[in-house]
Each structure stands twice: as C-alpha cells, then as structure tokens.
Amino acid sequence: MPSLKPVVRAISEAEARLLRWAIIRQRRRLLRMTPLITLTVGLILFGGLWGLSVLATKADKRGPSWRASGLIWLGIGTAISLRSYRALRRYAAGYEGSFADALKRNQAVEVRIRAEEVVQLDNGGKGASVYAFDIGRGRIVFVNWPKAHSSVRFPNADFSLVDLIADKRHIAVGLIEKHGRKIEPVRTIPAQAVSGLAIPDHLETVRGQLSQIETLLAP
C-alpha cells in the first residue's frame, strides 16, 4: 500500500524558533572553529613555502639562510593569516545556511499519525527501532526513521513527522512533534525475529492487524 499523504503548510512559530536557534548554534560553532582553521591552513601553506625556499637555497647555494627565509615567510604568513582570520569571522558571524533557507522558504511537510496501539520491532542496536502503528480501519503504518527512538513521549498516540524544507531538493531538518500521550508498545519483536521479516519502507502502510504482524511481513 502507498505511504500516508503528507500535508504542505507554513512553519509554526515553534518551528521558526527552532530554526533561529539552530542558526545561532551554527554560527557559534563556526566562530569557535575559525582560529583552528586559520592556524592549520597557515601552517600547511606557509610552512610548505618555507620548506620549498630552503630546498631551493640548498640546491643553487644562493639566497637567504633557512632562518632568514623562515622569518620572511613568518612575516608574510602572519599578515595574510590575520586578514584571513578577520574575513572568516565576518563570514561565520553572518552565516545562514540551510536553516536560514528553510526559515525564508516557510514551508513544512507534515505527516500526522494517530494510533492507539504500536508494536516495536527491535533492530539489534543498529540505529532506531522500527515502529508499527495501528491507525485504524485495518491499516498499519511503519515508522522506520533514525530519529524515531524511544523517549519520554515516544511512541505517542498522536504525533507528526515534519520536514522543514530548505529548497526543492534539500530538507533543513526533520522533526517529531508529539501532540498526545505516550503509549507503550503492546509487544516488542526481538531482533532475531525481525531479521527474517520483510520490513516495509518508512511511512508505508499495510492491511492487517498488529497481532498478525509476523505473518503480514513474512518474506
């Protein structure tokens, strides 16, 4: 059966706050990395040029000593590195990236799921488990997503999977928004049994009952 139909909508104020905070965190991270980037590039570039100068001097027996050439390249490298450092800081302070693109685009793709029962399919520690939600009318939807892991409020009886869109081909961030109460899995299928099942794709639906799930997913 096909996947649940997504709804395209404007981002909420809470989602906008999350994006703005993500932009701030990203800028802070870049600002912290700026000194290390500048130092690393400077050492590799100007250290390499100094080494080449020393080799050239030894080859033709002319030119400044290795100490003198080292001081020359140190002066040049320091001046250029300082300018690069200031340019990188300006770039980092104004960096926006995909989070800002999503904020400007103001588009979210939401799939909302309401269920009373869920079965957990253990994957043996290889990322998040797969969850099979009974959404009524003899339909089961599978949530097979790395961010869908057991928490204080998940699995949930009413939740949304939301993608905040940066552009036509990229998602800035994917979220799980919980609207209802947490529900405990009616049972958990161990990893040994899961490995022999044909697990549906993320958000794919199948007909049947959770009590028959092993039969439904038999290869």
N, C-alpha and C positions, 0 to 999 in steps of 0.2 A: 504494500500500500504506500501511497505518497506520504511525504512529511506534512506536518501541520503547516497551515498557511500563515506566513508572517504578516505583521501589520507595520506599515511605514508611518512614522509620526515625528513630530518635533521632539527634541530632547527636553527632559524635565529640568526644573531648577536644580534639583539634587544632582542630576547627571552633569549639568553645567558646572556646578561647584566642584564635582569630582575632576572634571577636565581642567578647570582652572588650577586646582591644587596639583594635578599631575604636571602641568606646565611649570609651576613654581619648583617642584621637586626636580624636574629635568634640568632646569636652569641652574639650580644649586649644585647638582651633580657635575654638570659641565664646568662650573666655576671652580669646584674642588679639583677637577682633573687638569685645568689649564696649566698650573705650574709644572706638573709632571710631564705633560705633553711638550711644553716648551723646552724643558731641560733635556728630555730624551731626544727630541729632534735636533736640538743644538749640539749635543754631544756626538750624535751619529754623523751629522753633516759636517760640522766644523772640525771635529776630531779626525774625520776621514780626509778632509782637505789638508789638515796639518800633516797627517801621515804621508800623503802624496807629495807635499812640499819637501819633507825630509828625504824621501826616496829620490826625488828629482835632484836635490842638492848633492846627495851622495853619488849619484850617477855621473853628474858633469863636474863635480868638485868645485862648483861655484854656488854663489847665493849665500843667504844668511845661515847661521848655525841653527840647529834644531830648537835651541832655547829662544833665539830671536824670532824664528818663524812661528813658534808656539805663542809668543807674546803678541805677534801681529794678528794671528788668527783668533786669539782670545779676545783682542780688542774688537775686531770685526764681528766675531760671533756674538759678543755681549751686546753690541749696539743693535744688531739685527734681531737678536732674540728678544730684547726688551720691546722693540717695536712689534714683533710678532705676538708677544705676550699681551700687550695692550689691545691689539686687534682681536685676539682670541677672547679676551674678557668682554669686549664690546659685543662680539658675536654671541657668546654664551649668555650675556645679560638680556639680549633681545631674542634668544632662540624661541621658536614656537613649535615647529614640527607637526606631527600628525594629530596631536591632541588639540592644538590651535586650529588645525584644518577642520577637525570634527566640530569644534565649537562654532566656527564660522558657517559650516555647512548646515548645522542644526537639523540633523536627520538621524533618527534611530530606527532600527529594525527590531521589532519585538515579537517574540512567540510566547504566549501566555499558556500555562498549563495548570489545570485544576484537577486534583485527584484525591481520592480517599485512601487508596492503598498503593503500596510500592513494594517491589522486590529488588533486592540488591544483588548484583552479580559481581562477585569478587574477582579481581584480575590478578591476584597473586602479588600485589605490591608494585605492579608496573603502571604507575600513574593512578588516576582516579578510577573508582569503580564505575560500572555501568548500572543505571537505574531504569527499571521498567515500571512505568506509572499506568495504573488503570484509570483511564479518563472517561469511562462510562460507555454505554451502548456497545459493549463487546469490543472495545478498542484499547490497545496498549501502545503507549508511546515510549520510545527508548531515548534516554539522555546519556549520551556517550561523549563526554566533554571533559577535558583536563581540569577545568575549574569547578566542576560539579563533584565536590567531595564532601563527605560527612562533616557537619559543623553543628554549632548550637541551634541553628534554624534550618538546616537542610539535612535530609529531604523535607520538603514543605508541601502542604496541601494546596497552596496557591502561590505560584511563583512565575517569574518571567525571565526568559533568556534574551538579553538585549545587546545588540551590536551598535556601537556608536561609529558612524561612517565618516572616514576622512575624505575619501574620494570614491569614484566608481569602482576601483579595484582594491581598495585597502580599508581595513577596519582599524580604527584607532584603539579601541578597547572593547572587550566583551565582558558583560556583567551578568550576575544572577541577582535579581531583585525579588526578595521574599515578601509576600503580601499576607500570608496566612500563618497557620500554626505548623509547628514541626510534626511530622509523622514518622514513626519508626517503621522500618521495613517489616513486613509480615513474616519474611524469612530471608536468609542470605544463602545464595547458592555458592558453594566453595569453588575455589579456583580450579581444582582438578576437574570438576564437572563442567565449569564454564569453558574450559579449553576445548571441549568436544562439541560445543554448540556453535551454530551459525549466528553470530551476533549481528543484528541489524545496524544500519548506519545511524548516525546521530539524528534524532528527531523523526526517524522513520516509525510508522505505525503498522501494527499487525492486528488481525482479528483474533479474538480469543479471550481466555480468562487467565489471570495470573497463576491460578492453581494448575494450569496446563502448560506452563511456560517451557519446560524442558521438551515436551512433545512438539510444541509450536516451533521451537528453534532447532529441532533435530536436523542434521545435515542430510 
